[in-house]
Amino acid sequence: MLYYLSKYLLTWSAGTEWADRLSALRLFKYITFRSAGAALTALVLSWWLGPKVIAWLKRLNFGQEYSDKAEAGGGMAARLLSKKGTPTMGGILIVVALNLTTLLWAQWNALVLLTLLSVVVLTGLGFYDDYAKISLQSSGGARSCVKLGVQAALALFIGMYLWHVPSTRNLITEIMVPFYKYPVLTGAGLVGLGLTVVTIVGSSNAVNLTDGLDGLAIGCTLIVSFVFVVLTYLAEHREAARYLQIPHVVGAGELTVFCAAMIGAGLGFLWFNCHPAQVFMGDTGSLALGGALGIVAVLIHQPLVLVIAGGVFVMEAGSVILQTGWYRYTKWQYGTGVRIFLMAPIHHHFEKKGWYESQVVMRFYILGVLCAVVALSTLKIR
C-alpha cells in the first residue's frame, strides 16, 4: 500500500515544486528499505497488540486447562512450572501483524497474495483445531484426516496454479536440489506437484510438532526466516541469481518483505512466548507459520533447501515418525511395542533425560543456526 501511495505521489508531483520535497519517497521502490520497514512495523505492532490479545484470550477462556502430553506422561523433573491455564491461540497475534504489515509494505503481486491467502487458510484450520482442544479440554483436537486433507488440498491448489501459469510453470516442472546448479529433472510436472504437496504439508506439520516448549517453535521459525530473507532477495535479482547459479524468480523480492514481516511479528510474539510463556501460539500459529515457510520455499524454487534450513523441524517430525513407526512394528511383530525415544517429539525426550526446558530451547536454537549456515552455503557450493 505504501509503495503504491509513494508511486502515486511521485507521479503527481513530477514537474512541480513538490517534486524535490517528495523525492525521499523514492526509497519505497527499494526492497531493502521496505523489508526493514516491514520488520520494524510488525515488531511494534506485535508489542502493541500483544497485551490486548492475551487479555482478550483470557476473557474468552481460550486457555490450556489440561496437562500437555509431556506433563501427562510424567517424569518431567526439570519442568518447574505447569503450563495449565496459559492462554493459547496466540498465533492470531502473529498472523494479524504479519498480514497487515505485508499488505502495507509489499507490492501485491501473485506470489505475495498466494502466500497471504495460504496463511489465512492455515490459520483458520489451526483455529479450528485449537478450539476443538479447548472445547474438549484434551490435547487431541481435530481429527488428523481433517487437518491433512485441508493442508493437502491447499498445497494441490498452489501447485496446480503454479503449473498452469506460464511464468511460474518451471517452479513445478523443474526439480532443483541443493549443491547442484542445474535441474535434476525437467518436464516432471507430477513429480514437482508431489514435491510441492510434501513440502507445504510437511513443513506445516513439522513446525506444529516443534511447538511444545516456550519459545522453541517461534525461535526456530525466526532462524529459518532469516535464511529465506536472503534467498528470496537473491532470487529476485537476475544478475545475482546468474552469478550464484540459483533460480531467478520474477517477483520473489516481494517475498523478502513477507519474510521480514514474519521476523518482526515473530520477534514480537517471542517477547511474550519466552519462558515462562504468557501465551502459546497454538496450532493457529504453528500450522500457518510452517505452511508459510513451505510455500515460500516452493515459490523461489528451493523446496529441498528448506529441509536443510529447517533441520530442527525435520528432526522433530522425524522423531515422531520413527517413534510411531517402530512402536507399531514391534507391537505387530512381537506383541509388545518398543520405543526409540523416551518421548516424542524429541524435545520431550531431552526433558525426560533431565534437561531444563530453557536448556532444550537454547540448544535447539544453536542447532537451528548451524542448519541455517549450511543452507546458506548452498549458494556458493555447487
C-alpha positions as CSV (number, residue, x, y, z in Angstrom):
1,M,0.0,0.0,0.0
2,L,2.8,2.4,0.9
3,Y,4.6,1.5,-2.3
4,Y,1.6,2.4,-4.4
5,L,0.9,5.6,-2.5
6,S,4.5,6.7,-2.9
7,K,4.4,6.0,-6.6
8,Y,1.2,8.0,-7.0
9,L,2.6,10.9,-5.1
10,L,5.8,10.9,-7.1
11,T,3.9,10.8,-10.4
12,W,1.6,13.6,-9.2
13,S,4.4,15.8,-8.1
14,A,6.6,15.4,-11.2
15,G,7.5,18.7,-12.7
16,T,6.0,20.7,-9.8
17,E,7.5,22.4,-6.8
18,W,6.6,19.4,-4.7
19,A,9.0,17.1,-6.7
20,D,12.1,17.9,-4.5
21,R,10.1,17.8,-1.3
22,L,8.7,14.4,-2.0
23,S,11.9,12.9,-3.6
24,A,12.5,10.8,-0.4
25,L,9.6,8.7,-1.4
26,R,11.8,7.0,-4.0
27,L,13.1,4.9,-1.1
28,F,9.9,2.9,-1.3
29,K,10.9,1.3,-4.6
30,Y,13.8,-0.4,-2.8
31,I,13.1,-3.9,-1.4
32,T,15.7,-3.5,1.3
33,F,14.0,-0.3,2.6
34,R,10.5,-1.8,2.5
35,S,11.8,-5.0,4.2
36,A,13.3,-3.1,7.0
37,G,10.2,-1.1,7.4
38,A,8.0,-4.3,7.4
39,A,10.2,-5.9,10.1
40,L,10.0,-2.9,12.3
41,T,6.3,-2.3,11.8
42,A,5.4,-5.9,12.5
43,L,7.6,-5.9,15.7
44,V,6.0,-2.7,17.0
45,L,2.5,-3.9,16.1
46,S,3.1,-7.2,17.9
47,W,4.4,-5.4,21.0
48,W,1.3,-3.1,21.0
49,L,-1.3,-5.8,20.3
50,G,0.3,-8.5,22.5
51,P,-1.1,-7.5,25.9
52,K,-4.5,-6.8,24.3
53,V,-4.7,-10.1,22.6
54,I,-3.5,-12.0,25.7
55,A,-6.2,-10.3,27.8
56,W,-8.8,-11.0,25.1
57,L,-7.9,-14.7,25.1
58,K,-8.1,-14.8,28.9
59,R,-11.6,-13.2,28.8
60,L,-12.8,-15.8,26.3
61,N,-11.3,-18.6,28.5
62,F,-9.2,-19.7,25.5
63,G,-6.6,-21.3,27.8
64,Q,-5.0,-24.7,28.2
65,E,-6.6,-26.1,31.3
66,Y,-5.5,-29.6,30.6
67,S,-2.0,-31.0,31.1
68,D,0.0,-31.2,28.0
69,K,1.4,-34.5,26.7
70,A,4.7,-34.1,28.4
71,E,3.2,-33.4,31.8
72,A,0.6,-36.1,31.5
73,G,3.4,-38.5,30.6
74,G,5.1,-37.8,34.0
75,G,8.8,-37.8,34.8
76,M,9.3,-34.1,34.0
77,A,11.6,-33.3,36.9
78,A,13.2,-30.5,35.1
79,R,9.9,-28.7,34.3
80,L,9.4,-26.3,37.2
81,L,6.2,-24.6,36.0
82,S,3.0,-26.2,34.8
83,K,1.6,-24.8,31.5
84,K,-2.0,-25.2,32.6
85,G,-4.1,-22.0,32.4
86,T,-1.8,-20.3,29.8
87,P,-3.9,-18.8,27.0
88,T,-3.5,-20.4,23.6
89,M,-4.4,-19.3,20.0
90,G,-1.7,-16.6,20.3
91,G,-0.9,-17.3,16.7
92,I,-3.7,-14.8,15.9
93,L,-1.2,-12.1,17.1
94,I,1.5,-13.3,14.7
95,V,-0.9,-13.6,11.7
96,V,-2.6,-10.3,12.2
97,A,0.8,-8.4,12.4
98,L,2.2,-10.4,9.5
99,N,-0.6,-9.9,7.1
100,L,-1.3,-6.3,7.9
101,T,2.4,-5.4,7.6
102,T,2.9,-7.3,4.4
103,L,-0.1,-5.6,2.8
104,L,1.3,-2.2,4.0
105,W,4.8,-2.6,2.7
106,A,4.9,-5.1,-0.2
107,Q,3.8,-4.9,-3.8
108,W,0.8,-7.1,-4.2
109,N,2.0,-9.5,-6.8
110,A,0.7,-13.0,-7.3
111,L,3.3,-14.6,-5.2
112,V,2.6,-12.4,-2.2
113,L,-1.2,-12.8,-2.5
114,L,-0.9,-16.6,-2.8
115,T,1.2,-16.7,0.3
116,L,-1.1,-14.5,2.3
117,L,-4.1,-16.4,1.2
118,S,-2.5,-19.7,2.3
119,V,-1.6,-18.2,5.7
120,V,-5.2,-17.2,6.3
121,V,-6.4,-20.7,5.3
122,L,-4.0,-22.5,7.6
123,T,-4.7,-20.1,10.4
124,G,-8.4,-21.0,10.1
125,L,-7.5,-24.7,10.2
126,G,-5.3,-24.2,13.3
127,F,-8.0,-22.1,15.0
128,Y,-10.5,-25.0,14.4
129,D,-8.0,-27.4,15.9
130,D,-7.3,-25.3,18.9
131,Y,-11.0,-24.6,19.5
132,A,-11.6,-28.4,19.5
133,K,-8.9,-28.9,22.1
134,I,-10.3,-26.1,24.3
135,S,-13.9,-27.4,24.0
136,L,-12.9,-30.9,24.9
137,Q,-10.1,-29.8,27.3
138,S,-7.9,-32.5,25.6
139,S,-4.7,-32.4,23.6
140,G,-6.5,-34.5,20.9
141,G,-8.0,-31.6,18.9
142,A,-9.4,-32.0,15.4
143,R,-9.0,-35.3,13.6
144,S,-5.8,-35.9,11.7
145,C,-7.6,-36.7,8.5
146,V,-9.3,-33.3,8.5
147,K,-6.1,-31.4,9.1
148,L,-4.1,-33.4,6.5
149,G,-7.0,-33.1,4.0
150,V,-7.2,-29.3,4.2
151,Q,-3.4,-28.9,4.1
152,A,-3.1,-31.3,1.1
153,A,-6.0,-29.5,-0.8
154,L,-4.3,-26.1,-0.2
155,A,-0.9,-27.4,-1.4
156,L,-2.5,-29.0,-4.5
157,F,-4.2,-25.7,-5.3
158,I,-0.9,-23.9,-5.1
159,G,0.9,-26.5,-7.1
160,M,-1.8,-26.6,-9.9
161,Y,-1.9,-22.8,-10.0
162,L,1.9,-22.5,-10.5
163,W,1.9,-25.3,-13.0
164,H,-0.8,-23.7,-15.2
165,V,0.6,-20.2,-15.2
166,P,3.3,-19.9,-17.9
167,S,5.6,-17.6,-15.9
168,T,5.7,-20.0,-12.9
169,R,5.4,-23.4,-14.6
170,N,9.1,-24.2,-14.3
171,L,8.7,-24.0,-10.5
172,I,6.8,-27.2,-10.7
173,T,8.2,-28.9,-13.8
174,E,11.9,-28.5,-13.0
175,I,13.3,-30.2,-9.9
176,M,16.2,-28.4,-8.1
177,V,18.3,-30.0,-5.4
178,P,20.8,-28.3,-3.1
179,F,24.5,-28.1,-4.0
180,Y,23.7,-28.6,-7.7
181,K,23.4,-25.8,-10.3
182,Y,21.1,-27.4,-12.8
183,P,17.7,-29.1,-12.6
184,V,18.0,-32.8,-12.0
185,L,14.6,-33.3,-13.7
186,T,12.8,-31.3,-16.3
187,G,9.3,-31.7,-17.6
188,A,8.4,-33.5,-14.4
189,G,5.1,-31.9,-13.5
190,L,3.7,-34.7,-11.5
191,V,6.9,-35.1,-9.5
192,G,7.1,-31.4,-8.9
193,L,3.4,-31.3,-7.8
194,G,4.1,-34.1,-5.3
195,L,7.2,-32.4,-4.0
196,T,5.1,-29.2,-3.6
197,V,2.5,-31.0,-1.5
198,V,5.1,-32.8,0.6
199,T,7.0,-29.5,1.2
200,I,4.0,-27.5,2.3
201,V,2.2,-30.2,4.3
202,G,5.4,-31.5,5.9
203,S,6.6,-28.0,6.8
204,S,3.3,-27.0,8.3
205,N,3.1,-30.2,10.5
206,A,6.8,-30.1,11.4
207,V,6.5,-26.6,12.9
208,N,3.3,-27.8,14.7
209,L,5.2,-30.7,16.3
210,T,8.0,-28.4,17.3
211,D,5.7,-26.2,19.2
212,G,5.9,-27.9,22.6
213,L,8.3,-25.7,24.7
214,D,8.2,-22.0,25.4
215,G,9.8,-20.1,22.6
216,L,11.0,-23.2,20.7
217,A,8.9,-23.1,17.6
218,I,8.9,-19.4,17.1
219,G,12.6,-19.1,17.7
220,C,13.4,-21.8,15.1
221,T,11.0,-20.2,12.7
222,L,12.8,-16.9,13.0
223,I,16.1,-18.5,12.2
224,V,14.7,-20.2,9.0
225,S,13.0,-16.9,8.1
226,F,16.4,-15.1,8.1
227,V,17.6,-17.7,5.6
228,F,14.7,-17.1,3.3
229,V,15.1,-13.3,3.6
230,V,18.5,-13.8,1.9
231,L,17.3,-16.5,-0.6
232,T,14.2,-14.5,-1.7
233,Y,16.2,-11.3,-2.2
234,L,18.8,-13.0,-4.3
235,A,16.2,-14.9,-6.4
236,E,14.7,-11.6,-7.4
237,H,17.9,-10.1,-8.8
238,R,18.7,-11.6,-12.2
239,E,22.5,-10.8,-12.1
240,A,22.9,-12.1,-8.5
241,A,20.9,-15.3,-9.4
242,R,23.0,-15.8,-12.5
243,Y,26.3,-15.3,-10.6
244,L,25.3,-17.7,-7.8
245,Q,23.6,-20.0,-10.3
246,I,20.3,-20.2,-8.5
247,P,16.8,-20.0,-10.0
248,H,15.7,-16.5,-10.9
249,V,12.1,-15.9,-10.0
250,V,10.4,-12.6,-11.1
251,G,8.6,-11.0,-8.1
252,A,10.3,-13.1,-5.5
253,G,11.8,-9.9,-3.9
254,E,8.3,-9.1,-2.5
255,L,8.5,-12.3,-0.6
256,T,11.6,-10.7,1.1
257,V,9.2,-8.2,2.6
258,F,6.9,-11.0,3.7
259,C,9.8,-12.9,5.4
260,A,11.0,-9.7,7.0
261,A,7.4,-9.1,8.3
262,M,7.4,-12.7,9.7
263,I,10.7,-12.0,11.5
264,G,9.3,-8.8,13.1
265,A,6.0,-10.4,14.1
266,G,7.9,-13.5,15.4
267,L,10.2,-11.4,17.5
268,G,7.3,-9.5,18.9
269,F,5.5,-12.8,19.8
270,L,8.7,-14.2,21.3
271,W,8.6,-11.3,23.7
272,F,5.5,-12.9,25.3
273,N,6.2,-16.5,24.5
274,C,9.7,-16.8,26.0
275,H,9.9,-18.9,29.2
276,P,7.7,-18.7,31.2
277,A,5.3,-18.1,28.4
278,Q,2.4,-15.7,28.8
279,V,0.7,-17.1,25.7
280,F,1.1,-20.1,23.3
281,M,0.8,-19.7,19.6
282,G,-1.2,-23.0,19.3
283,D,-2.0,-24.6,16.0
284,T,-3.4,-21.3,15.0
285,G,0.1,-20.0,14.6
286,S,2.3,-23.1,14.1
287,L,0.3,-24.5,11.1
288,A,0.3,-21.1,9.4
289,L,4.0,-20.3,10.0
290,G,5.1,-23.8,8.9
291,G,3.0,-23.6,5.8
292,A,4.3,-20.2,5.0
293,L,7.9,-21.4,5.1
294,G,7.0,-24.3,2.8
295,I,5.1,-22.0,0.4
296,V,8.0,-19.5,0.2
297,A,10.4,-22.3,-0.4
298,V,8.3,-23.6,-3.3
299,L,7.8,-20.1,-4.8
300,I,11.6,-19.5,-5.0
301,H,12.3,-22.9,-6.4
302,Q,14.2,-24.1,-3.3
303,P,11.9,-26.6,-1.5
304,L,14.7,-29.0,-0.6
305,V,16.8,-26.2,0.9
306,L,14.1,-25.9,3.5
307,V,14.9,-29.4,4.6
308,I,18.4,-28.2,5.5
309,A,17.5,-24.8,6.9
310,G,14.7,-26.3,8.9
311,G,16.8,-29.2,10.2
312,V,15.4,-28.8,13.7
313,F,11.9,-29.2,12.3
314,V,12.9,-32.2,10.3
315,M,14.5,-33.7,13.4
316,E,11.3,-33.1,15.4
317,A,9.0,-34.6,12.8
318,G,11.4,-37.4,12.1
319,S,11.4,-38.4,15.8
320,V,7.6,-38.7,15.8
321,I,7.6,-40.8,12.6
322,L,10.4,-43.1,13.9
323,Q,8.8,-43.5,17.3
324,T,5.3,-44.2,16.0
325,G,6.5,-46.5,13.2
326,W,8.9,-48.5,15.3
327,Y,6.4,-48.9,18.1
328,R,3.7,-50.2,15.8
329,Y,6.1,-52.5,14.0
330,T,7.4,-54.1,17.2
331,K,4.0,-54.4,18.6
332,W,2.8,-56.2,15.5
333,Q,5.9,-58.3,15.2
334,Y,6.5,-59.2,18.9
335,G,3.3,-58.3,20.7
336,T,5.0,-55.5,22.7
337,G,5.7,-52.1,21.4
338,V,9.2,-50.7,21.8
339,R,10.0,-47.0,21.9
340,I,13.2,-45.5,20.4
341,F,13.0,-42.3,22.5
342,L,11.8,-41.7,26.0
343,M,9.1,-39.5,24.4
344,A,8.4,-37.9,21.1
345,P,8.7,-35.2,19.7
346,I,12.4,-35.3,20.6
347,H,12.4,-32.1,22.7
348,H,10.4,-34.0,25.3
349,H,13.0,-36.9,25.1
350,F,15.6,-34.5,26.4
351,E,13.2,-33.1,29.1
352,K,12.8,-36.7,30.2
353,K,16.5,-37.0,30.5
354,G,16.6,-34.1,32.9
355,W,17.4,-31.1,30.7
356,Y,15.7,-27.9,31.8
357,E,13.2,-26.5,29.3
358,S,15.4,-23.4,28.7
359,Q,18.4,-25.7,28.0
360,V,16.5,-27.7,25.4
361,V,15.3,-24.5,23.7
362,M,18.7,-22.8,23.6
363,R,20.5,-25.9,22.4
364,F,17.9,-26.4,19.6
365,Y,18.4,-22.7,18.7
366,I,22.1,-23.5,18.3
367,L,21.4,-26.4,16.1
368,G,19.0,-24.2,14.1
369,V,21.7,-21.6,13.4
370,L,24.1,-24.4,12.3
371,C,21.5,-25.7,9.9
372,A,20.9,-22.1,8.6
373,V,24.6,-21.7,7.9
374,V,24.7,-25.0,5.9
375,A,21.6,-23.9,4.0
376,L,23.2,-20.6,3.0
377,S,26.3,-22.4,2.0
378,T,24.3,-23.9,-0.9
379,L,24.5,-20.5,-2.6
380,K,28.3,-21.0,-3.2
381,I,28.9,-24.7,-3.1
382,R,27.5,-26.0,-6.4
